[in-house]
Structures are given as C-alpha cells and as structure tokens.
C-alpha cells in the first residue's frame, strides 16, 4: 500500500499532467494571441504547481513542445516565454542531462549552426546562452560529451556576437564547457581561440575581463599548444588602462604557472607576463602578482627539491645586496635563472620597440629579471650592454631611468673584472656618451670594496685623451662628469689613488666651452674630490698635482694651435689654481715663451695673452705669490711682449697687439716692477708702444697713451722727447673721447720730464709747436677736452710763459670761449711771471 504523501504527489502530477495536456494544443494555434494565452497558462501552472509534480510532468509532457516553440515560433514573445518555461522547468529539479538530446539541437539551431535561422533578438540570445551555461554546469559529463561539437559551435558564435552581454555569457559558457569536459574539450578547444582573440580587445572592459578568464580556462583544460596563439594578445592587455583587465591577466597567468599541463615548457613565456604585474601601478595588482609568484616559486622548490637540495641546506645571503630591495625566494630566483636565456633576447628587443608603452614595460621587467638572476647575468653581459647602450638615447625618460636602475644591479652582481672590462673595451674602441652613462650606473651600483682594485684602470681610461677630449657634445660631457661624480661618491678616500686622473678629467671638461652650464657641478666635483682626501679646498688639490698637471701640458706645447685642447686646459689650470701657479712658474713661462713666438698660430697667441693679462691683474695672488716673477721679467719683456708688439698686417695680428699692450699695462699697474725695471721696460718697449698709437683699436690707443704717460712719469733719465710728443699730439684729434683725454694726460707728463735748462733750451722749438697746437684744442667743442688741455698747458706753460702768453694773445680773439685763455694767463701770473718781464 502506497504512503499517503506519495499518493498525493501522484495525484498532483496526474492533475497537472491533465491540465498541461489541455493547454498544449494551444501552442499549435496559428493565432499569436492564442499561443501566448497557452504559454501564460502553462507558466501559471508550473509556478503554482508543487515542484515534485512539475518535475514529473516537465520532461515527458513539456520539454519537446516548449523546445519546438523556442526553436520555431515566429513570435518573439512566444519564444521568450518558452525559454522562461524551459529554464523554470530545469530549475525545478528536472534532470537536465535528459533534456540535452532535445535542447542542444534547438540551441544550436538558434545560436550556432549556419543552417539555423538564428535568433535576432539580443536579449533572447543572451537567455539562450544562459540556458546553455546552466546545462554545461549541471549536466553529467557522459551525457554532455556527445553534444560538445554543438556546444562549441554555439560558443564560437557567441564569442563573435555583437551584443556585449552575450559575449560575456559566451565566455562563461566556454569556461563551463572546459571545466565540464576536460577529457574531451582539448579536441575542440582550438576552434575557440580565434574568436576569443578577436574579442579580447573589445571596447567594453567587462568583455575583455571575461574573455581573458575564458581564455585561461580554455587553455588550461584544452590544447596547451594554443598558448602560443594567445600570449601576444595577453601581453597587450598588460598595457590596458583598466586595472581589472590587468588583474585578470595576472590571475590567468598565475593559474597557468601553477596548474597548466606541460607548464615547464612554457615557463619562459609565462614568467615575463606575471612578473610584469609586479610593476603594475595599482597596489592590489602588485600584491596579487607577488602572491602568485611566491606560490609558483614555492611549488617549483617542492617539485625540484632534489635538484636544489644543496642551495636549500646551505642558503647564505650575499655579503652585499642592493639597499632597499628584498631578495626573492630561492624558487623564484631559480625559475628566472633557468629561463632567462630564453626571456632576455625578446625582452631586449621590446626595450627598443617603437611603441613607448612597450619600452616602458620592458624596461621595468628588465630590472626585476636582473634582480632575480643576480650573478647569473654575467653570461648575458654582451647582449645586455648592447641593449643598454641603445636605450640611453631613448626619448622617454622613464625608460632610461628604469634601465639605469637595472644597470646598477649589474654593478652589484657582476664582477668588475667582467663588466668594466667589457665597457672600457667598448669605450676605447669608439667613445660614446651612452657608454659613459652605463659605466656611471655600474659604478654607482658596485660595492666599494669590490670596485677598489679596479680604480686605477678606471681612472686611466677616463683621463685618456681619446675619451676625455673626444668631443664637445654637451651630453657626452655630462656623462663623463657623472662617471667622476659616481667614483668620488662611492669610493670616498679611495679616490686618492686616482686623484690626479680625476683632476685631469675635470680640468678637461672645464676647458671645453660647451660645458659652461656645468660650471657649478664641476666646482662641486673638484671640492668633493678635495674633501674626500681631507684637503682643505680646491687650491690644495691643485697644489697636490700642479707639477704633474703642468708636465702633462708642457709635453706637447711645441705643437699647439688655437684648436689644441691643452691651450684651454692651461687656461683652467693657470686661472683656477690661484697662487699655486707660481710653484711651476718656470714651466709656465717656458710654455708662454715657446707658444708666443710670432711664427706660431695667431689665435693661439691671442688666447695666451688673455691668460697672462688675467693673471697679471692680481699677481700677488697668482704668478708672483712666491715673489719669483721678477726673475722672468726679462723673458717676458724681450721674448714675449716685444716681438708681439711689432706691427704685422691683419686683424688677428692687431688683436694680438691689443692683448700684448694690455698685458704690458697690467704688468706696469701690478707694481711688480722696481723703478730700474720699469726704466728697462721703457727703453726696450717705448718705440713699439709709440707705433701702437696708430692702431685701429681704440683700446690699444687708449692703453698705449696710458703706458707712455706712466713711462714719462717714472723715467729717471731723459727719453728722446722730441720723438715722442708728435705721436701723442696726433691723438688729440682721435675719434675717441677717452683717447684724447689720455693723450692730454700723456702730454702733461711729457712737460714734466723737461726738468733741466739744457733740455729746455734744446726743445724750445718743440715746446712752441706744442703751445700752438694745444691752444687750438683749448677751444674744443667738448668742455672736458678743454679742461684737460688747460691742465696740460698750465703744466707746460711754466717752461716758457712769455712765449705761451704771446701765443695766447695771437689766438684769443679767435676762440669761442676765451675764458680758458684768461684762466691760463692768470695761472702764469700766479707762478711769478708778469707782462712787464716779457
């Protein structure tokens, strides 16, 4: 006898079946309204009926009619209700596996197969795909297996569906199919790869996320060979602007590295994608990537415990590890070390890619790889250096910054015997700024105690003229300076061993005109080099090396020209060393004597005279700080100044005479010369100076007038005054106001030189001429000239006052301003002269 509840369920199922039977003919009606009424009534029955009864009735009575309606009813609303009823029936506990033979062909007809009519309604296509996903998740594997081809056909169509929600549902269905049939799915999975990759760049980020996750499942449970077809697409998603998309890539690649069949064969392709996540701009993505990476490394350690037993048992931290970095786990390091030879070539290619984003990402990944590889990067140095040299000219600063960070790891992990040998060899063959950039970064990353034995070779390489004097290109000089700064900062007092070489390099850079903007940095570098050696200041640094520096320059001075870098280096040493230059005065004067011969390059002589003139501005703090300059005065006068004051044609020769005159004036003003020495200078150079009064250069004429005035003021014996005054007198007609004033002062000094009766009598005619000419200028339009000439006449008028008074009377009526004539006469009277005497 049946239990009461079973009898109740049976009765309910019977009643429900009868009610359904009465409504089913309505599904065949031609009237859309009639079909809708029938479907609505069926929905009410299934909704209100007890689930056990629905379960019993649905399969035998409703599945096929509803499926026919879903597959062929022309009314969209009818198909929608049929789909709803089918999902309701399956949701009430009906056996979905039993529905597969009926539902799968219908779904394929509406969604997948080319011969099917296809579902035009987007929402209905989404619903049909949701039904498929439900079937794939709930059905038994054995029941599903025969229908896998139809399911895959539907999935291909869904992945290409223009409706984004349908695409996403297709991705979920694909993942469900992969999980449901792992033993069979690999036979069909390849056909899904192409539509997945077409959808992976969809404009909706949710679609991209769904596609990436679906791709992960399709590859993991499908044909692993398809991995090669999807990696490039996944790599592009690492640059996606949406963090969720990048997170999906990290999750999928992490799962592959942990669970993918034959994953060992693909480690070298998957590791870069996961490690790229460690550089993600979102902290959450970084943490996710790091978590997966640690799991992968730990899993590899367990799987290869026998191979790395020694490393596990005898683990030691490196004696030097870059500060601020955490050393990766052993398994992670081993994974990179064993695969880097496959990863590095492609990565180096990407670092020089034409797309900026690719270069940035690749440069970030390079740093992480080198951090993991540690000293194993030694065998890849040639490839790395070639790549890094090229990167230094990248227009994107972040790429350069990332690569320089990676280069510092080379300094930390690779022996300088290898890295420096390669870089210095390249530098010796063809010095380039990029080589110096990489060298500086290697130095910065190196341990001080490891680099110390190689300092001499480094210093010699940097101060080699082929390197330090190769070019005036600004970027090259900046990198050369960076190498010196890096050595000083890292090695501190160890730099004493190469102090001379580094000083030479700094002097060389200072001497290059294009390095003007580096002036402050160069001074700081010189100060730092002195400080690490406990030298008080830069002057002390020059004092330490001045003999070697001057010997370095003087060894080649016989062949100097205006283009010789040594010429500018001499300028730096002579002007920057201050009083120290006096310690090598002999060598310095010897260079000047040789290089200032009139047969040498005129422009070079011009530069040397400028240097000498600058030093003579303050000789007590430069060339005469030891009080020895007077010992070389004869050489300076006879062998240097005198020949260069001789007239020669050409503008350059005129410029040289100007600088030579300026040097002589600086020498005279320096108070280095005793009265006897000044007398000797006057005797030797007065003829040349008189000639220079005719120079085109206003400066030359002005200084020459001042020199002559000084000679006249300080002479102890009478010069040939009759030959001097005519040339000075001409300068009163000079186009330059300053020269005319200087000429008047010189004539005043000329009058003072006539201090005995014999000379006075001898020059009476000359004095008369001077009175006449000066009286003309006393009426000059410029009042300053009038006053200067008045002072000159007052000084000279005491020689022959009556003669001057007579000349005044002859011209006073012609003057526009006779007041100065009157003043002059009053002055003569004040000296004791009177008209009565005349």
C-alpha positions, 0 to 999 in steps of 0.5 A, a space after each residue: 500500500 502506497 504512503 499517503 504523501 506519495 499518493 498525493 504527489 501522484 495525484 498532483 502530477 496526474 492533475 497537472 499532467 491533465 491540465 498541461 495536456 489541455 493547454 498544449 494544443 494551444 501552442 499549435 494555434 496559428 493565432 499569436 494571441 492564442 499561443 501566448 494565452 497557452 504559454 501564460 497558462 502553462 507558466 501559471 501552472 508550473 509556478 503554482 504547481 508543487 515542484 515534485 509534480 512539475 518535475 514529473 510532468 516537465 520532461 515527458 509532457 513539456 520539454 519537446 513542445 516548449 523546445 519546438 516553440 523556442 526553436 520555431 515560433 515566429 513570435 518573439 514573445 512566444 519564444 521568450 516565454 518558452 525559454 522562461 518555461 524551459 529554464 523554470 522547468 530545469 530549475 525545478 529539479 528536472 534532470 537536465 542531462 535528459 533534456 540535452 538530446 532535445 535542447 542542444 539541437 534547438 540551441 544550436 539551431 538558434 545560436 550556432 549552426 549556419 543552417 539555423 535561422 538564428 535568433 535576432 533578438 539580443 536579449 533572447 540570445 543572451 537567455 539562450 546562452 544562459 540556458 546553455 551555461 546552466 546545462 554545461 554546469 549541471 549536466 553529467 559529463 557522459 551525457 554532455 560529451 556527445 553534444 560538445 561539437 554543438 556546444 562549441 559551435 554555439 560558443 564560437 558564435 557567441 564569442 563573435 556576437 555583437 551584443 556585449 552581454 552575450 559575449 560575456 555569457 559566451 565566455 562563461 559558457 566556454 569556461 563551463 564547457 572546459 571545466 565540464 569536459 576536460 577529457 574531451 574539450 582539448 579536441 575542440 578547444 582550438 576552434 575557440 581561440 580565434 574568436 576569443 582573440 578577436 574579442 579580447 580587445 573589445 571596447 567594453 572592459 567587462 568583455 575583455 575581463 571575461 574573455 581573458 578568464 575564458 581564455 585561461 580556462 580554455 587553455 588550461 583544460 584544452 590544447 596547451 599548444 594554443 598558448 602560443 596563439 594567445 600570449 601576444 594578445 595577453 601581453 597587450 592587455 598588460 598595457 590596458 588602462 583598466 586595472 581589472 583587465 590587468 588583474 585578470 591577466 595576472 590571475 590567468 597567468 598565475 593559474 597557468 604557472 601553477 596548474 597548466 599541463 606541460 607548464 615547464 615548457 612554457 615557463 619562459 613565456 609565462 614568467 615575463 607576463 606575471 612578473 610584469 604585474 609586479 610593476 603594475 601601478 595599482 597596489 592590489 595588482 602588485 600584491 596579487 602578482 607577488 602572491 602568485 609568484 611566491 606560490 609558483 616559486 614555492 611549488 617549483 622548490 617542492 617539485 625540484 627539491 632534489 635538484 636544489 637540495 644543496 642551495 636549500 641546506 646551505 642558503 647564505 645571503 650575499 655579503 652585499 645586496 642592493 639597499 632597499 630591495 628584498 631578495 626573492 625566494 630561492 624558487 623564484 630566483 631559480 625559475 628566472 635563472 633557468 629561463 632567462 636565456 630564453 626571456 632576455 633576447 625578446 625582452 631586449 628587443 621590446 626595450 627598443 620597440 617603437 611603441 613607448 608603452 612597450 619600452 616602458 614595460 620592458 624596461 621595468 621587467 628588465 630590472 626585476 629579471 636582473 634582480 632575480 638572476 643576480 650573478 647569473 647575468 654575467 653570461 648575458 653581459 654582451 647582449 645586455 650592454 648592447 641593449 643598454 647602450 641603445 636605450 640611453 638615447 631613448 626619448 622617454 625618460 622613464 625608460 632610461 631611468 628604469 634601465 639605469 636602475 637595472 644597470 646598477 644591479 649589474 654593478 652589484 652582481 657582476 664582477 668588475 673584472 667582467 663588466 668594466 672590462 667589457 665597457 672600457 673595451 667598448 669605450 676605447 674602441 669608439 667613445 660614446 656618451 651612452 657608454 659613459 652613462 652605463 659605466 656611471 650606473 655600474 659604478 654607482 651600483 658596485 660595492 666599494 670594496 669590490 670596485 677598489 682594485 679596479 680604480 686605477 684602470 678606471 681612472 686611466 681610461 677616463 683621463 685618456 685623451 681619446 675619451 676625455 677630449 673626444 668631443 664637445 657634445 654637451 651630453 657626452 660631457 655630462 656623462 663623463 662628469 657623472 662617471 667622476 661624480 659616481 667614483 668620488 661618491 662611492 669610493 670616498 678616500 679611495 679616490 686618492 689613488 686616482 686623484 690626479 686622473 680625476 683632476 685631469 678629467 675635470 680640468 678637461 671638461 672645464 676647458 671645453 666651452 660647451 660645458 659652461 652650464 656645468 660650471 657649478 657641478 664641476 666646482 662641486 666635483 673638484 671640492 668633493 674630490 678635495 674633501 674626500 682626501 681631507 684637503 682643505 679646498 680646491 687650491 690644495 688639490 691643485 697644489 697636490 698635482 700642479 707639477 704633474 698637471 703642468 708636465 702633462 701640458 708642457 709635453 706637447 706645447 711645441 705643437 699647439 694651435 688655437 684648436 689644441 685642447 691643452 691651450 684651454 686646459 692651461 687656461 683652467 689650470 693657470 686661472 683656477 689654481 690661484 697662487 699655486 701657479 707660481 710653484 711651476 712658474 718656470 714651466 709656465 713661462 717656458 710654455 708662454 715663451 715657446 707658444 708666443 713666438 710670432 711664427 706660431 698660430 695667431 689665435 693661439 697667441 691671442 688666447 695666451 695673452 688673455 691668460 697672462 693679462 688675467 693673471 697679471 691683474 692680481 699677481 700677488 695672488 697668482 704668478 708672483 705669490 712666491 715673489 719669483 716673477 721678477 726673475 722672468 721679467 726679462 723673458 717676458 719683456 724681450 721674448 714675449 711682449 716685444 716681438 708681439 708688439 711689432 706691427 704685422 698686417 691683419 686683424 688677428 695680428 692687431 688683436 694680438 697687439 691689443 692683448 700684448 699692450 694690455 698685458 704690458 699695462 697690467 704688468 706696469 699697474 701690478 707694481 711688480 716692477 722696481 723703478 730700474 725695471 720699469 726704466 728697462 721696460 721703457 727703453 726696450 718697449 717705448 718705440 713699439 708702444 709709440 707705433 701702437 698709437 696708430 692702431 685701429 683699436 681704440 683700446 690699444 690707443 687708449 692703453 698705449 697713451 696710458 703706458 707712455 704717460 706712466 713711462 714719462 712719469 717714472 723715467 729717471 733719465 731723459 727719453 728722446 722727447 722730441 720723438 715722442 710728443 708728435 705721436 701723442 699730439 696726433 691723438 688729440 684729434 682721435 675719434 675717441 673721447 677717452 683717447 684724447 683725454 689720455 693723450 692730454 694726460 700723456 702730454 702733461 707728463 711729457 712737460 714734466 720730464 723737461 726738468 733741466 735748462 739744457 733740455 729746455 733750451 734744446 726743445 724750445 722749438 718743440 715746446 712752441 709747436 706744442 703751445 700752438 697746437 694745444 691752444 687750438 684744442 683749448 677751444 674744443 667743442 667738448 668742455 672736458 677736452 678743454 679742461 684737460 688741455 688747460 691742465 696740460 698747458 698750465 703744466 707746460 706753460 711754466 717752461 716758457 710763459 712769455 712765449 705761451 702768453 704771446 701765443 695766447 694773445 695771437 689766438 684769443 680773439 679767435 676762440 669761442 670761449 676765451 675764458 680758458 685763455 684768461 684762466 691760463 694767463 692768470 695761472 702764469 701770473 700766479 707762478 711769478 711771471 708778469 707782462 712787464 718781464 716779457 
